Amino acid sequence: MAEPYILVLYYSRHGATAAMASQVARGVETIAGIGA
């Protein structure tokens, strides 16, 4: 069975949203068995 995966989509004009999405992805990856 495939590993569960969370896709974090974002739209960023000035980079702040991209930075937030990166932090969300890092947090998701700390959970065992889930990738982002």
Distance bins in CASP14 RR format, pairs under 12 A and 6 or more apart:
PFRMAT RR
TARGET T0000
AUTHOR 0000-0000-0000
RMODE 2
METHOD distances of the structure
MODEL  1
1 33 0 0 0 0 0 1 0 0 0 0 0
2 33 0 0 0 0 0 1 0 0 0 0 0
2 34 0 0 0 0 0 1 0 0 0 0 0
2 35 0 0 0 0 0 1 0 0 0 0 0
3 28 0 0 0 0 0 1 0 0 0 0 0
3 29 0 0 0 0 0 1 0 0 0 0 0
3 31 0 0 0 0 0 1 0 0 0 0 0
3 32 0 0 0 0 0 1 0 0 0 0 0
3 33 1 0 1 0 0 0 0 0 0 0 0
3 34 1 0 0 1 0 0 0 0 0 0 0
3 35 1 0 0 1 0 0 0 0 0 0 0
3 36 0 0 0 0 0 1 0 0 0 0 0
4 28 0 0 0 0 1 0 0 0 0 0 0
4 29 0 0 0 0 0 1 0 0 0 0 0
4 31 0 0 0 0 1 0 0 0 0 0 0
4 32 0 0 0 0 0 1 0 0 0 0 0
4 33 1 0 0 1 0 0 0 0 0 0 0
4 34 1 0 1 0 0 0 0 0 0 0 0
4 35 1 0 0 1 0 0 0 0 0 0 0
4 36 0 0 0 0 1 0 0 0 0 0 0
5 25 0 0 0 0 0 1 0 0 0 0 0
5 28 0 0 0 0 1 0 0 0 0 0 0
5 29 0 0 0 0 0 1 0 0 0 0 0
5 31 0 0 0 0 0 1 0 0 0 0 0
5 33 0 0 0 0 1 0 0 0 0 0 0
5 34 1 0 0 1 0 0 0 0 0 0 0
5 35 1 0 1 0 0 0 0 0 0 0 0
5 36 1 0 0 1 0 0 0 0 0 0 0
6 21 0 0 0 0 0 1 0 0 0 0 0
6 24 0 0 0 0 1 0 0 0 0 0 0
6 25 1 0 0 1 0 0 0 0 0 0 0
6 26 0 0 0 0 0 1 0 0 0 0 0
6 27 0 0 0 0 1 0 0 0 0 0 0
6 28 1 0 1 0 0 0 0 0 0 0 0
6 29 0 0 0 0 1 0 0 0 0 0 0
6 30 0 0 0 0 0 1 0 0 0 0 0
6 31 0 0 0 0 1 0 0 0 0 0 0
6 33 0 0 0 0 0 1 0 0 0 0 0
6 34 1 0 0 1 0 0 0 0 0 0 0
6 35 1 0 0 1 0 0 0 0 0 0 0
6 36 1 0 1 0 0 0 0 0 0 0 0
7 21 0 0 0 0 0 1 0 0 0 0 0
7 24 0 0 0 0 0 1 0 0 0 0 0
7 25 0 0 0 0 1 0 0 0 0 0 0
7 28 0 0 0 0 1 0 0 0 0 0 0
7 34 0 0 0 0 0 1 0 0 0 0 0
7 35 0 0 0 0 1 0 0 0 0 0 0
7 36 1 0 0 1 0 0 0 0 0 0 0
8 17 0 0 0 0 0 1 0 0 0 0 0
8 18 0 0 0 0 0 1 0 0 0 0 0
8 19 0 0 0 0 0 1 0 0 0 0 0
8 20 0 0 0 0 1 0 0 0 0 0 0
8 21 1 0 1 0 0 0 0 0 0 0 0
8 22 0 0 0 0 1 0 0 0 0 0 0
8 23 0 0 0 0 1 0 0 0 0 0 0
8 24 1 0 1 0 0 0 0 0 0 0 0
8 25 1 0 1 0 0 0 0 0 0 0 0
8 26 0 0 0 0 1 0 0 0 0 0 0
8 27 0 0 0 0 1 0 0 0 0 0 0
8 28 1 0 0 1 0 0 0 0 0 0 0
8 29 0 0 0 0 0 1 0 0 0 0 0
8 34 0 0 0 0 0 1 0 0 0 0 0
8 35 0 0 0 0 0 1 0 0 0 0 0
8 36 1 0 1 0 0 0 0 0 0 0 0
9 17 0 0 0 0 0 1 0 0 0 0 0
9 18 0 0 0 0 0 1 0 0 0 0 0
9 21 1 0 0 1 0 0 0 0 0 0 0
9 24 0 0 0 0 0 1 0 0 0 0 0
9 25 0 0 0 0 0 1 0 0 0 0 0
9 36 0 0 0 0 0 1 0 0 0 0 0
10 16 0 0 0 0 0 1 0 0 0 0 0
10 17 1 0 1 0 0 0 0 0 0 0 0
10 18 1 0 0 1 0 0 0 0 0 0 0
10 19 0 0 0 0 1 0 0 0 0 0 0
10 20 1 0 0 1 0 0 0 0 0 0 0
10 21 1 1 0 0 0 0 0 0 0 0 0
10 22 0 0 0 0 1 0 0 0 0 0 0
10 23 0 0 0 0 0 1 0 0 0 0 0
10 24 0 0 0 0 1 0 0 0 0 0 0
10 25 0 0 0 0 1 0 0 0 0 0 0
11 17 1 0 0 1 0 0 0 0 0 0 0
11 18 0 0 0 0 1 0 0 0 0 0 0
11 20 0 0 0 0 0 1 0 0 0 0 0
11 21 0 0 0 0 1 0 0 0 0 0 0
12 18 1 0 1 0 0 0 0 0 0 0 0
12 19 0 0 0 0 1 0 0 0 0 0 0
12 20 0 0 0 0 1 0 0 0 0 0 0
12 21 1 0 0 1 0 0 0 0 0 0 0
12 22 0 0 0 0 0 1 0 0 0 0 0
14 20 0 0 0 0 0 1 0 0 0 0 0
15 21 0 0 0 0 1 0 0 0 0 0 0
15 22 0 0 0 0 1 0 0 0 0 0 0
16 22 0 0 0 0 0 1 0 0 0 0 0
16 23 0 0 0 0 0 1 0 0 0 0 0
17 23 0 0 0 0 0 1 0 0 0 0 0
17 24 0 0 0 0 0 1 0 0 0 0 0
18 24 0 0 0 0 0 1 0 0 0 0 0
18 25 0 0 0 0 0 1 0 0 0 0 0
19 25 0 0 0 0 0 1 0 0 0 0 0
19 26 0 0 0 0 0 1 0 0 0 0 0
20 26 0 0 0 0 0 1 0 0 0 0 0
20 27 0 0 0 0 0 1 0 0 0 0 0
21 27 0 0 0 0 0 1 0 0 0 0 0
21 28 0 0 0 0 0 1 0 0 0 0 0
21 36 0 0 0 0 1 0 0 0 0 0 0
22 28 0 0 0 0 0 1 0 0 0 0 0
22 29 0 0 0 0 0 1 0 0 0 0 0
22 36 0 0 0 0 1 0 0 0 0 0 0
23 29 0 0 0 0 0 1 0 0 0 0 0
23 30 0 0 0 0 0 1 0 0 0 0 0
23 36 0 0 0 0 0 1 0 0 0 0 0
24 30 0 0 0 0 0 1 0 0 0 0 0
24 31 0 0 0 0 0 1 0 0 0 0 0
24 35 0 0 0 0 0 1 0 0 0 0 0
24 36 1 0 0 1 0 0 0 0 0 0 0
25 31 0 0 0 0 0 1 0 0 0 0 0
25 34 0 0 0 0 0 1 0 0 0 0 0
25 35 0 0 0 0 1 0 0 0 0 0 0
25 36 1 0 1 0 0 0 0 0 0 0 0
26 35 0 0 0 0 0 1 0 0 0 0 0
26 36 1 0 0 1 0 0 0 0 0 0 0
27 34 0 0 0 0 1 0 0 0 0 0 0
27 35 0 0 0 0 1 0 0 0 0 0 0
27 36 1 0 0 1 0 0 0 0 0 0 0
28 34 1 0 1 0 0 0 0 0 0 0 0
28 35 1 0 0 1 0 0 0 0 0 0 0
28 36 1 1 0 0 0 0 0 0 0 0 0
29 35 1 0 1 0 0 0 0 0 0 0 0
29 36 1 0 1 0 0 0 0 0 0 0 0
30 36 0 0 0 0 1 0 0 0 0 0 0
END
